[in-house]
Amino acid sequence: MPQATDLPVDETVEVKLSGAIIVSRDPMVVRVGDEEVTIPAGGPGTVDIQVVAPLNWPPLPGDVWVDGSGLKWFAAEVPVSNELKVRLVAENNATPQNPNTIKNTNRPLKLEYRTA
């Protein structure tokens, strides 16, 4: 992958910021490591933002999460290969699911309740 210093001025590129954390929303400013970057408003398609992990991720035992369709998911520790792991259990199904799978398939996930 080319470095910024290898590219000519006026070159059109796509830039991906990995692990960016939202610092403010208007204008949107993200933090990547120790640096803050302002994201231009632009028009549709100018900026493509993908949520990697919802606020307060990962789930903790006792959490209640709600997915994009309003389905509640309860976080519980369950044995997986002789080790306790946090899994999400839907209110309409008793089968524990890997939280990362649910995060990717039932967007957006939002924390509804967390014990202190």
MOPAC internal coordinates of N, CA, C and O (Angstrom, degrees):
PM7 1SCF
backbone

  N    0.0000 0     0.00 0     0.00 0    0    0    0
  C    1.4461 1     0.00 0     0.00 0    1    0    0
  C    1.5311 1   107.69 1     0.00 0    2    1    0
  O    1.2310 1   120.66 1   -45.92 1    3    2    1
  N    1.3365 1   116.35 1   134.08 1    3    2    1
  C    1.4671 1   118.16 1  -178.49 1    5    3    2
  C    1.5293 1   111.63 1   -70.78 1    6    5    3
  O    1.2310 1   120.89 1   -29.46 1    7    6    5
  N    1.3092 1   115.91 1   150.54 1    7    6    5
  C    1.4577 1   122.25 1   174.04 1    9    7    6
  C    1.5259 1   107.83 1   -87.63 1   10    9    7
  O    1.2310 1   120.77 1   -24.83 1   11   10    9
  N    1.3353 1   116.13 1   155.17 1   11   10    9
  C    1.4633 1   120.32 1  -179.99 1   13   11   10
  C    1.5256 1   111.06 1   -55.17 1   14   13   11
  O    1.2310 1   120.25 1   143.92 1   15   14   13
  N    1.3143 1   117.13 1   -36.08 1   15   14   13
  C    1.4704 1   120.12 1  -177.98 1   17   15   14
  C    1.5243 1   112.43 1   -71.31 1   18   17   15
  O    1.2310 1   119.60 1   166.70 1   19   18   17
  N    1.3587 1   118.36 1   -13.30 1   19   18   17
  C    1.4587 1   121.84 1   179.07 1   21   19   18
  C    1.5202 1   112.72 1   -88.15 1   22   21   19
  O    1.2310 1   120.17 1   167.71 1   23   22   21
  N    1.3337 1   117.29 1   -12.29 1   23   22   21
  C    1.4595 1   121.11 1  -173.45 1   25   23   22
  C    1.5212 1   111.18 1   -97.10 1   26   25   23
  O    1.2310 1   120.64 1   -35.53 1   27   26   25
  N    1.3438 1   116.38 1   144.47 1   27   26   25
  C    1.4636 1   118.88 1   178.56 1   29   27   26
  C    1.5318 1   111.39 1   -74.33 1   30   29   27
  O    1.2310 1   120.90 1   -28.71 1   31   30   29
  N    1.3224 1   115.88 1   151.29 1   31   30   29
  C    1.4625 1   121.38 1   174.19 1   33   31   30
  C    1.5239 1   107.53 1   -60.64 1   34   33   31
  O    1.2310 1   120.15 1   -37.39 1   35   34   33
  N    1.3191 1   117.32 1   142.61 1   35   34   33
  C    1.4706 1   126.36 1  -178.41 1   37   35   34
  C    1.5273 1   113.42 1    80.96 1   38   37   35
  O    1.2310 1   119.74 1  -176.69 1   39   38   37
  N    1.3285 1   118.10 1     3.31 1   39   38   37
  C    1.4668 1   121.07 1   174.37 1   41   39   38
  C    1.5273 1   108.00 1   -68.38 1   42   41   39
  O    1.2310 1   119.49 1   -42.49 1   43   42   41
  N    1.3381 1   118.57 1   137.51 1   43   42   41
  C    1.4589 1   122.69 1   176.52 1   45   43   42
  C    1.5202 1   107.99 1   -90.89 1   46   45   43
  O    1.2310 1   120.66 1   -54.38 1   47   46   45
  N    1.3230 1   116.35 1   125.62 1   47   46   45
  C    1.4633 1   121.28 1  -177.29 1   49   47   46
  C    1.5235 1   109.85 1  -137.59 1   50   49   47
  O    1.2310 1   120.69 1   -15.82 1   51   50   49
  N    1.3107 1   116.29 1   164.18 1   51   50   49
  C    1.4586 1   122.87 1   168.58 1   53   51   50
  C    1.5115 1   106.55 1  -107.55 1   54   53   51
  O    1.2310 1   120.70 1   -44.31 1   55   54   53
  N    1.3194 1   116.26 1   135.69 1   55   54   53
  C    1.4553 1   121.40 1  -178.14 1   57   55   54
  C    1.5187 1   108.54 1  -118.71 1   58   57   55
  O    1.2310 1   120.27 1   -52.48 1   59   58   57
  N    1.3206 1   117.10 1   127.52 1   59   58   57
  C    1.4574 1   122.17 1   178.14 1   61   59   58
  C    1.5241 1   108.02 1  -111.95 1   62   61   59
  O    1.2310 1   120.91 1   -52.65 1   63   62   61
  N    1.3269 1   115.87 1   127.35 1   63   62   61
  C    1.4600 1   121.24 1   177.68 1   65   63   62
  C    1.5223 1   107.56 1  -102.99 1   66   65   63
  O    1.2310 1   119.57 1   -68.11 1   67   66   65
  N    1.3136 1   118.43 1   111.89 1   67   66   65
  C    1.4560 1   122.25 1  -179.44 1   69   67   66
  C    1.5213 1   110.26 1   -87.06 1   70   69   67
  O    1.2310 1   120.85 1   -45.07 1   71   70   69
  N    1.3227 1   115.97 1   134.93 1   71   70   69
  C    1.4520 1   121.03 1   176.66 1   73   71   70
  C    1.5194 1   114.11 1    71.16 1   74   73   71
  O    1.2310 1   119.98 1  -156.42 1   75   74   73
  N    1.3396 1   117.64 1    23.58 1   75   74   73
  C    1.4662 1   121.04 1   179.34 1   77   75   74
  C    1.5293 1   109.62 1   -71.30 1   78   77   75
  O    1.2310 1   120.98 1   -41.01 1   79   78   77
  N    1.3306 1   115.73 1   138.99 1   79   78   77
  C    1.4652 1   122.38 1   179.59 1   81   79   78
  C    1.5201 1   108.01 1  -116.49 1   82   81   79
  O    1.2310 1   120.20 1   -49.29 1   83   82   81
  N    1.3412 1   117.22 1   130.71 1   83   82   81
  C    1.4584 1   121.26 1  -179.61 1   85   83   82
  C    1.5225 1   109.86 1   -67.55 1   86   85   83
  O    1.2310 1   120.85 1   -53.34 1   87   86   85
  N    1.3397 1   115.99 1   126.66 1   87   86   85
  C    1.4620 1   122.92 1   179.22 1   89   87   86
  C    1.5264 1   109.50 1  -100.82 1   90   89   87
  O    1.2310 1   119.98 1   138.79 1   91   90   89
  N    1.3389 1   117.64 1   -41.21 1   91   90   89
  C    1.4668 1   122.29 1   175.64 1   93   91   90
  C    1.5207 1   108.34 1  -149.40 1   94   93   91
  O    1.2310 1   120.99 1   -17.08 1   95   94   93
  N    1.3569 1   115.72 1   162.92 1   95   94   93
  C    1.4575 1   119.19 1  -173.46 1   97   95   94
  C    1.5204 1   115.01 1  -107.57 1   98   97   95
  O    1.2310 1   118.84 1   156.60 1   99   98   97
  N    1.3090 1   119.82 1   -23.40 1   99   98   97
  C    1.4665 1   119.86 1  -175.10 1  101   99   98
  C    1.5134 1   110.23 1  -139.22 1  102  101   99
  O    1.2310 1   118.09 1   -89.86 1  103  102  101
  N    1.3131 1   121.24 1    90.14 1  103  102  101
  C    1.4604 1   125.30 1     2.55 1  105  103  102
  C    1.5239 1   111.04 1   -77.40 1  106  105  103
  O    1.2310 1   120.55 1   -20.15 1  107  106  105
  N    1.3408 1   116.55 1   159.85 1  107  106  105
  C    1.4498 1   119.27 1  -179.92 1  109  107  106
  C    1.5174 1   109.74 1   -71.57 1  110  109  107
  O    1.2310 1   121.34 1   -54.58 1  111  110  109
  N    1.3185 1   115.04 1   125.42 1  111  110  109
  C    1.4615 1   122.29 1   176.19 1  113  111  110
  C    1.5186 1   106.67 1  -123.99 1  114  113  111
  O    1.2310 1   120.61 1   -47.74 1  115  114  113
  N    1.3323 1   116.44 1   132.26 1  115  114  113
  C    1.4568 1   120.59 1   177.89 1  117  115  114
  C    1.5194 1   109.23 1  -119.30 1  118  117  115
  O    1.2310 1   121.29 1   -27.36 1  119  118  117
  N    1.3334 1   115.14 1   152.64 1  119  118  117
  C    1.4559 1   121.35 1   176.88 1  121  119  118
  C    1.5241 1   108.19 1  -109.96 1  122  121  119
  O    1.2310 1   121.25 1   -49.95 1  123  122  121
  N    1.3062 1   115.21 1   130.05 1  123  122  121
  C    1.4615 1   122.44 1   175.36 1  125  123  122
  C    1.5179 1   105.64 1  -124.27 1  126  125  123
  O    1.2310 1   120.50 1   -72.43 1  127  126  125
  N    1.3258 1   116.65 1   107.57 1  127  126  125
  C    1.4607 1   119.92 1  -173.72 1  129  127  126
  C    1.5184 1   108.96 1    64.94 1  130  129  127
  O    1.2310 1   120.10 1    57.61 1  131  130  129
  N    1.3146 1   117.41 1  -122.39 1  131  130  129
  C    1.4640 1   121.99 1   179.87 1  133  131  130
  C    1.5262 1   112.68 1   -98.69 1  134  133  131
  O    1.2310 1   119.71 1   179.98 1  135  134  133
  N    1.3183 1   118.16 1    -0.02 1  135  134  133
  C    1.4644 1   122.00 1  -176.01 1  137  135  134
  C    1.5253 1   111.00 1  -103.20 1  138  137  135
  O    1.2310 1   120.90 1   -34.92 1  139  138  137
  N    1.3491 1   115.88 1   145.08 1  139  138  137
  C    1.4660 1   121.18 1   174.20 1  141  139  138
  C    1.5200 1   108.87 1  -110.94 1  142  141  139
  O    1.2310 1   121.06 1   -41.23 1  143  142  141
  N    1.3486 1   115.58 1   138.77 1  143  142  141
  C    1.4568 1   121.82 1  -177.30 1  145  143  142
  C    1.5236 1   108.25 1  -128.30 1  146  145  143
  O    1.2310 1   120.11 1   -49.43 1  147  146  145
  N    1.3307 1   117.40 1   130.57 1  147  146  145
  C    1.4642 1   121.60 1   175.79 1  149  147  146
  C    1.5168 1   108.11 1   -87.61 1  150  149  147
  O    1.2310 1   120.69 1   -50.40 1  151  150  149
  N    1.3240 1   116.29 1   129.60 1  151  150  149
  C    1.4665 1   122.14 1  -179.14 1  153  151  150
  C    1.5280 1   107.99 1   -95.06 1  154  153  151
  O    1.2310 1   119.37 1   -54.80 1  155  154  153
  N    1.3370 1   118.81 1   125.20 1  155  154  153
  C    1.4615 1   120.33 1  -178.93 1  157  155  154
  C    1.5256 1   111.63 1   -67.43 1  158  157  155
  O    1.2310 1   120.82 1   -35.07 1  159  158  157
  N    1.3331 1   116.04 1   144.93 1  159  158  157
  C    1.4631 1   120.54 1   179.52 1  161  159  158
  C    1.5165 1   109.98 1   -64.35 1  162  161  159
  O    1.2310 1   120.03 1   126.64 1  163  162  161
  N    1.3225 1   117.55 1   -53.36 1  163  162  161
  C    1.4590 1   121.88 1   176.50 1  165  163  162
  C    1.5181 1   112.91 1    54.83 1  166  165  163
  O    1.2310 1   120.57 1     5.50 1  167  166  165
  N    1.3020 1   116.52 1  -174.50 1  167  166  165
  C    1.4555 1   121.60 1   179.12 1  169  167  166
  C    1.5040 1   110.60 1   -99.26 1  170  169  167
  O    1.2310 1   120.63 1     3.03 1  171  170  169
  N    1.3235 1   116.40 1  -176.97 1  171  170  169
  C    1.4726 1   119.89 1   178.96 1  173  171  170
  C    1.5214 1   110.92 1   -55.95 1  174  173  171
  O    1.2310 1   121.23 1   -44.53 1  175  174  173
  N    1.3114 1   115.24 1   135.47 1  175  174  173
  C    1.4570 1   120.54 1   177.93 1  177  175  174
  C    1.5140 1   114.34 1    84.35 1  178  177  175
  O    1.2310 1   120.05 1   171.41 1  179  178  177
  N    1.3330 1   117.50 1    -8.59 1  179  178  177
  C    1.4629 1   119.68 1  -179.69 1  181  179  178
  C    1.5182 1   111.06 1   -70.92 1  182  181  179
  O    1.2310 1   120.91 1   137.14 1  183  182  181
  N    1.3245 1   115.87 1   -42.86 1  183  182  181
  C    1.4604 1   120.83 1  -179.54 1  185  183  182
  C    1.5253 1   108.20 1  -123.33 1  186  185  183
  O    1.2310 1   120.59 1   -55.65 1  187  186  185
  N    1.3221 1   116.47 1   124.35 1  187  186  185
  C    1.4655 1   122.41 1   179.03 1  189  187  186
  C    1.5199 1   107.50 1  -110.36 1  190  189  187
  O    1.2310 1   120.59 1   -67.56 1  191  190  189
  N    1.3322 1   116.47 1   112.44 1  191  190  189
  C    1.4585 1   120.84 1  -177.65 1  193  191  190
  C    1.5185 1   109.07 1  -112.18 1  194  193  191
  O    1.2310 1   120.56 1   -53.41 1  195  194  193
  N    1.3203 1   116.54 1   126.59 1  195  194  193
  C    1.4555 1   122.71 1   177.16 1  197  195  194
  C    1.5219 1   108.31 1  -114.57 1  198  197  195
  O    1.2310 1   120.59 1   -51.41 1  199  198  197
  N    1.3327 1   116.49 1   128.59 1  199  198  197
  C    1.4641 1   119.80 1   177.03 1  201  199  198
  C    1.5224 1   107.99 1   -77.77 1  202  201  199
  O    1.2310 1   120.40 1   -57.07 1  203  202  201
  N    1.3109 1   116.84 1   122.93 1  203  202  201
  C    1.4638 1   122.05 1  -179.76 1  205  203  202
  C    1.5219 1   109.94 1   -86.73 1  206  205  203
  O    1.2310 1   120.48 1   135.98 1  207  206  205
  N    1.3118 1   116.69 1   -44.02 1  207  206  205
  C    1.4599 1   121.34 1   179.56 1  209  207  206
  C    1.5267 1   108.30 1  -146.03 1  210  209  207
  O    1.2310 1   120.51 1   -47.69 1  211  210  209
  N    1.3248 1   116.63 1   132.31 1  211  210  209
  C    1.4569 1   119.14 1   179.12 1  213  211  210
  C    1.5301 1   111.72 1   -67.04 1  214  213  211
  O    1.2310 1   121.23 1   -16.95 1  215  214  213
  N    1.3191 1   115.26 1   163.05 1  215  214  213
  C    1.4484 1   121.73 1   177.54 1  217  215  214
  C    1.5287 1   109.29 1   -55.34 1  218  217  215
  O    1.2310 1   119.74 1   -40.99 1  219  218  217
  N    1.3039 1   118.10 1   139.01 1  219  218  217
  C    1.4714 1   126.08 1   179.91 1  221  219  218
  C    1.5313 1   113.63 1    70.23 1  222  221  219
  O    1.2310 1   119.98 1  -160.29 1  223  222  221
  N    1.3227 1   117.65 1    19.71 1  223  222  221
  C    1.4698 1   121.84 1   177.00 1  225  223  222
  C    1.5104 1   108.86 1   -79.53 1  226  225  223
  O    1.2310 1   117.47 1   -36.84 1  227  226  225
  N    1.2803 1   122.43 1   143.16 1  227  226  225
  C    1.4588 1   129.52 1     8.36 1  229  227  226
  C    1.5201 1   111.82 1   -89.30 1  230  229  227
  O    1.2310 1   120.99 1   -13.79 1  231  230  229
  N    1.3400 1   115.71 1   166.21 1  231  230  229
  C    1.4629 1   120.18 1   178.34 1  233  231  230
  C    1.5308 1   111.87 1   -62.71 1  234  233  231
  O    1.2310 1   121.56 1   -33.07 1  235  234  233
  N    1.3232 1   114.61 1   146.93 1  235  234  233
  C    1.4581 1   122.35 1   174.64 1  237  235  234
  C    1.5197 1   108.78 1  -115.85 1  238  237  235
  O    1.2310 1   120.01 1   -27.81 1  239  238  237
  N    1.3394 1   117.58 1   152.19 1  239  238  237
  C    1.4778 1   119.03 1   178.39 1  241  239  238
  C    1.5232 1   110.37 1   -53.84 1  242  241  239
  O    1.2310 1   120.99 1   -46.42 1  243  242  241
  N    1.3282 1   115.70 1   133.58 1  243  242  241
  C    1.4611 1   121.65 1  -179.85 1  245  243  242
  C    1.5138 1   113.60 1    97.24 1  246  245  243
  O    1.2310 1   119.91 1   166.20 1  247  246  245
  N    1.3417 1   117.78 1   -13.80 1  247  246  245
  C    1.4707 1   121.08 1   178.20 1  249  247  246
  C    1.5178 1   111.07 1   -64.81 1  250  249  247
  O    1.2310 1   121.68 1   -25.64 1  251  250  249
  N    1.3288 1   114.40 1   154.36 1  251  250  249
  C    1.4663 1   121.78 1   168.68 1  253  251  250
  C    1.5281 1   105.80 1  -124.78 1  254  253  251
  O    1.2310 1   120.70 1   -57.86 1  255  254  253
  N    1.3274 1   116.26 1   122.14 1  255  254  253
  C    1.4550 1   123.36 1   179.20 1  257  255  254
  C    1.5196 1   108.48 1  -113.66 1  258  257  255
  O    1.2310 1   120.17 1   -29.91 1  259  258  257
  N    1.3211 1   117.28 1   150.09 1  259  258  257
  C    1.4654 1   122.24 1   177.22 1  261  259  258
  C    1.5152 1   107.52 1  -122.29 1  262  261  259
  O    1.2310 1   120.70 1   -46.36 1  263  262  261
  N    1.3463 1   116.26 1   133.64 1  263  262  261
  C    1.4608 1   119.31 1  -178.76 1  265  263  262
  C    1.5300 1   110.93 1   -93.10 1  266  265  263
  O    1.2310 1   120.73 1     2.82 1  267  266  265
  N    1.3189 1   116.21 1  -177.18 1  267  266  265
  C    1.4578 1   122.45 1  -175.71 1  269  267  266
  C    1.5105 1   115.01 1   -62.19 1  270  269  267
  O    1.2310 1   119.95 1   158.18 1  271  270  269
  N    1.3338 1   117.69 1   -21.82 1  271  270  269
  C    1.4672 1   120.20 1   179.09 1  273  271  270
  C    1.5259 1   111.97 1   -97.85 1  274  273  271
  O    1.2310 1   119.93 1  -176.15 1  275  274  273
  N    1.3468 1   117.74 1     3.85 1  275  274  273
  C    1.4654 1   121.43 1   179.17 1  277  275  274
  C    1.5139 1   114.01 1    90.81 1  278  277  275
  O    1.2310 1   119.95 1  -176.92 1  279  278  277
  N    1.3393 1   117.69 1     3.08 1  279  278  277
  C    1.4599 1   121.90 1   179.83 1  281  279  278
  C    1.5220 1   109.52 1   -74.94 1  282  281  279
  O    1.2310 1   120.29 1   -46.73 1  283  282  281
  N    1.3338 1   117.05 1   133.27 1  283  282  281
  C    1.4613 1   121.58 1   178.56 1  285  283  282
  C    1.5239 1   109.99 1   -87.56 1  286  285  283
  O    1.2310 1   121.71 1   -38.89 1  287  286  285
  N    1.3374 1   114.33 1   141.11 1  287  286  285
  C    1.4584 1   123.35 1   178.11 1  289  287  286
  C    1.5177 1   107.81 1  -124.96 1  290  289  287
  O    1.2310 1   120.52 1   -49.76 1  291  290  289
  N    1.3263 1   116.61 1   130.24 1  291  290  289
  C    1.4593 1   122.86 1  -177.51 1  293  291  290
  C    1.5235 1   108.99 1  -107.03 1  294  293  291
  O    1.2310 1   120.58 1   -51.07 1  295  294  293
  N    1.3327 1   116.50 1   128.93 1  295  294  293
  C    1.4634 1   121.14 1  -179.35 1  297  295  294
  C    1.5232 1   109.84 1   -89.01 1  298  297  295
  O    1.2310 1   121.30 1   -49.37 1  299  298  297
  N    1.3216 1   115.12 1   130.63 1  299  298  297
  C    1.4594 1   120.43 1  -179.61 1  301  299  298
  C    1.5221 1   109.30 1  -145.93 1  302  301  299
  O    1.2310 1   120.98 1   -28.03 1  303  302  301
  N    1.3317 1   115.73 1   151.97 1  303  302  301
  C    1.4599 1   120.11 1   173.89 1  305  303  302
  C    1.5169 1   108.21 1   -84.63 1  306  305  303
  O    1.2310 1   121.11 1   -51.58 1  307  306  305
  N    1.3209 1   115.48 1   128.42 1  307  306  305
  C    1.4605 1   121.01 1   178.61 1  309  307  306
  C    1.5278 1   108.68 1  -132.64 1  310  309  307
  O    1.2310 1   120.11 1   -28.31 1  311  310  309
  N    1.3401 1   117.39 1   151.69 1  311  310  309
  C    1.4654 1   119.03 1   178.20 1  313  311  310
  C    1.5318 1   111.47 1   -72.34 1  314  313  311
  O    1.2310 1   121.01 1   -51.44 1  315  314  313
  N    1.3232 1   115.67 1   128.56 1  315  314  313
  C    1.4661 1   122.46 1   176.46 1  317  315  314
  C    1.5198 1   105.79 1  -133.87 1  318  317  315
  O    1.2310 1   120.47 1   -64.66 1  319  318  317
  N    1.3188 1   116.71 1   115.34 1  319  318  317
  C    1.4692 1   122.01 1  -178.83 1  321  319  318
  C    1.5305 1   111.47 1    50.18 1  322  321  319
  O    1.2310 1   120.88 1  -128.88 1  323  322  321
  N    1.3323 1   115.93 1    51.12 1  323  322  321
  C    1.4678 1   123.33 1   177.68 1  325  323  322
  C    1.5335 1   113.74 1    62.90 1  326  325  323
  O    1.2310 1   120.34 1  -155.61 1  327  326  325
  N    1.3143 1   116.95 1    24.39 1  327  326  325
  C    1.4646 1   121.85 1   178.09 1  329  327  326
  C    1.5272 1   108.28 1  -139.59 1  330  329  327
  O    1.2310 1   120.44 1   -40.90 1  331  330  329
  N    1.3369 1   116.75 1   139.10 1  331  330  329
  C    1.4620 1   119.82 1   177.87 1  333  331  330
  C    1.5278 1   109.50 1   -78.19 1  334  333  331
  O    1.2310 1   120.93 1   -52.17 1  335  334  333
  N    1.3367 1   115.82 1   127.83 1  335  334  333
  C    1.4607 1   121.65 1   178.50 1  337  335  334
  C    1.5243 1   108.56 1  -132.71 1  338  337  335
  O    1.2310 1   120.86 1   -29.63 1  339  338  337
  N    1.3284 1   115.97 1   150.37 1  339  338  337
  C    1.4631 1   120.65 1   177.31 1  341  339  338
  C    1.5217 1   108.17 1   -79.01 1  342  341  339
  O    1.2310 1   121.11 1   -50.58 1  343  342  341
  N    1.3201 1   115.48 1   129.42 1  343  342  341
  C    1.4560 1   122.61 1   177.17 1  345  343  342
  C    1.5199 1   108.43 1  -130.74 1  346  345  343
  O    1.2310 1   120.63 1   -21.75 1  347  346  345
  N    1.3314 1   116.39 1   158.25 1  347  346  345
  C    1.4596 1   121.62 1   176.51 1  349  347  346
  C    1.5217 1   109.03 1  -103.89 1  350  349  347
  O    1.2310 1   121.67 1   -43.45 1  351  350  349
  N    1.3302 1   114.40 1   136.55 1  351  350  349
  C    1.4644 1   121.26 1   179.86 1  353  351  350
  C    1.5256 1   107.22 1  -121.24 1  354  353  351
  O    1.2310 1   120.62 1   -55.81 1  355  354  353
  N    1.3222 1   116.43 1   124.19 1  355  354  353
  C    1.4672 1   121.14 1  -178.85 1  357  355  354
  C    1.5137 1   110.31 1   -73.05 1  358  357  355
  O    1.2310 1   121.09 1   -28.92 1  359  358  357
  N    1.3395 1   115.51 1   151.08 1  359  358  357
  C    1.4558 1   120.14 1   179.67 1  361  359  358
  C    1.5290 1   112.06 1   -64.49 1  362  361  359
  O    1.2310 1   119.84 1   159.88 1  363  362  361
  N    1.3325 1   117.91 1   -20.12 1  363  362  361
  C    1.4614 1   120.95 1  -177.96 1  365  363  362
  C    1.5255 1   113.55 1  -109.55 1  366  365  363
  O    1.2310 1   120.06 1  -167.99 1  367  366  365
  N    1.3521 1   117.49 1    12.01 1  367  366  365
  C    1.4551 1   120.72 1  -177.25 1  369  367  366
  C    1.5351 1   108.12 1  -158.34 1  370  369  367
  O    1.2310 1   119.91 1   -48.48 1  371  370  369
  N    1.3092 1   117.77 1   131.52 1  371  370  369
  C    1.4695 1   121.18 1  -175.38 1  373  371  370
  C    1.5273 1   113.64 1   -88.36 1  374  373  371
  O    1.2310 1   119.63 1  -174.87 1  375  374  373
  N    1.3333 1   118.31 1     5.13 1  375  374  373
  C    1.4515 1   120.83 1  -177.75 1  377  375  374
  C    1.5314 1   110.51 1   -83.21 1  378  377  375
  O    1.2310 1   119.49 1   -61.77 1  379  378  377
  N    1.3381 1   118.57 1   118.23 1  379  378  377
  C    1.4674 1   120.78 1   178.73 1  381  379  378
  C    1.5295 1   110.92 1   -65.17 1  382  381  379
  O    1.2310 1   120.89 1   -41.62 1  383  382  381
  N    1.3230 1   115.90 1   138.38 1  383  382  381
  C    1.4635 1   122.13 1  -178.13 1  385  383  382
  C    1.5281 1   109.96 1  -121.60 1  386  385  383
  O    1.2310 1   120.88 1   -30.63 1  387  386  385
  N    1.3146 1   115.93 1   149.37 1  387  386  385
  C    1.4550 1   121.41 1   175.03 1  389  387  386
  C    1.5282 1   108.23 1   -64.72 1  390  389  387
  O    1.2310 1   119.45 1   -53.81 1  391  390  389
  N    1.3418 1   118.66 1   126.19 1  391  390  389
  C    1.4581 1   120.59 1  -178.30 1  393  391  390
  C    1.5311 1   113.92 1   -56.49 1  394  393  391
  O    1.2310 1   120.05 1   142.71 1  395  394  393
  N    1.3333 1   117.52 1   -37.29 1  395  394  393
  C    1.4622 1   119.41 1  -178.88 1  397  395  394
  C    1.5215 1   111.94 1   -67.09 1  398  397  395
  O    1.2310 1   120.01 1   148.28 1  399  398  397
  N    1.3176 1   117.58 1   -31.72 1  399  398  397
  C    1.4586 1   120.59 1   176.03 1  401  399  398
  C    1.5214 1   109.63 1   -66.47 1  402  401  399
  O    1.2310 1   120.59 1   133.65 1  403  402  401
  N    1.3295 1   116.47 1   -46.35 1  403  402  401
  C    1.4676 1   120.73 1  -179.95 1  405  403  402
  C    1.5256 1   110.25 1   -64.20 1  406  405  403
  O    1.2310 1   120.42 1   140.50 1  407  406  405
  N    1.3276 1   116.79 1   -39.50 1  407  406  405
  C    1.4660 1   121.25 1   178.68 1  409  407  406
  C    1.5214 1   110.87 1   -58.15 1  410  409  407
  O    1.2310 1   120.22 1   142.45 1  411  410  409
  N    1.3237 1   117.19 1   -37.55 1  411  410  409
  C    1.4577 1   121.34 1  -176.94 1  413  411  410
  C    1.5176 1   114.18 1   -85.04 1  414  413  411
  O    1.2310 1   119.93 1   155.70 1  415  414  413
  N    1.3349 1   117.74 1   -24.30 1  415  414  413
  C    1.4670 1   119.73 1  -175.37 1  417  415  414
  C    1.5227 1   114.00 1  -105.39 1  418  417  415
  O    1.2310 1   119.52 1   161.17 1  419  418  417
  N    1.3152 1   118.53 1   -18.83 1  419  418  417
  C    1.4724 1   121.39 1  -175.01 1  421  419  418
  C    1.5253 1   111.03 1  -121.25 1  422  421  419
  O    1.2310 1   120.17 1  -134.42 1  423  422  421
  N    1.3041 1   117.28 1    45.58 1  423  422  421
  C    1.4665 1   121.96 1  -177.75 1  425  423  422
  C    1.5089 1   112.05 1   -69.80 1  426  425  423
  O    1.2310 1   120.09 1   -26.28 1  427  426  425
  N    1.3036 1   117.43 1   153.72 1  427  426  425
  C    1.4556 1   125.85 1   -13.50 1  429  427  426
  C    1.5163 1   110.64 1   -84.45 1  430  429  427
  O    1.2310 1   119.83 1   -35.29 1  431  430  429
  N    1.3035 1   117.92 1   144.71 1  431  430  429
  C    1.4673 1   122.62 1   174.84 1  433  431  430
  C    1.5257 1   108.03 1   -93.90 1  434  433  431
  O    1.2310 1   121.50 1   -41.47 1  435  434  433
  N    1.3164 1   114.74 1   138.53 1  435  434  433
  C    1.4617 1   120.14 1  -179.13 1  437  435  434
  C    1.5144 1   109.17 1  -136.63 1  438  437  435
  O    1.2310 1   120.63 1   -45.68 1  439  438  437
  N    1.3237 1   116.40 1   134.32 1  439  438  437
  C    1.4573 1   121.16 1   178.40 1  441  439  438
  C    1.5211 1   109.15 1   -71.60 1  442  441  439
  O    1.2310 1   120.61 1   -56.87 1  443  442  441
  N    1.3361 1   116.44 1   123.13 1  443  442  441
  C    1.4588 1   120.85 1   177.61 1  445  443  442
  C    1.5150 1   111.92 1   -97.00 1  446  445  443
  O    1.2310 1   120.77 1   143.73 1  447  446  445
  N    1.3460 1   116.13 1   -36.27 1  447  446  445
  C    1.4570 1   120.06 1  -176.34 1  449  447  446
  C    1.5141 1   110.09 1  -150.08 1  450  449  447
  O    1.2310 1   121.03 1   -42.65 1  451  450  449
  N    1.3270 1   115.64 1   137.35 1  451  450  449
  C    1.4612 1   121.35 1   173.49 1  453  451  450
  C    1.5180 1   107.40 1  -141.40 1  454  453  451
  O    1.2310 1   120.43 1   -46.61 1  455  454  453
  N    1.3473 1   116.78 1   133.39 1  455  454  453
  C    1.4549 1   120.23 1   176.11 1  457  455  454
  C    1.5168 1   108.51 1   -68.20 1  458  457  455
  O    1.2310 1   120.50 1   -22.74 1  459  458  457
  N    1.3113 1   116.64 1   157.26 1  459  458  457
  C    1.4780 1   120.73 1  -178.15 1  461  459  458
  C    1.4631 1   109.79 1   -61.45 1  462  461  459
  O    1.2310 1   120.10 1   180.00 1  463  462  461

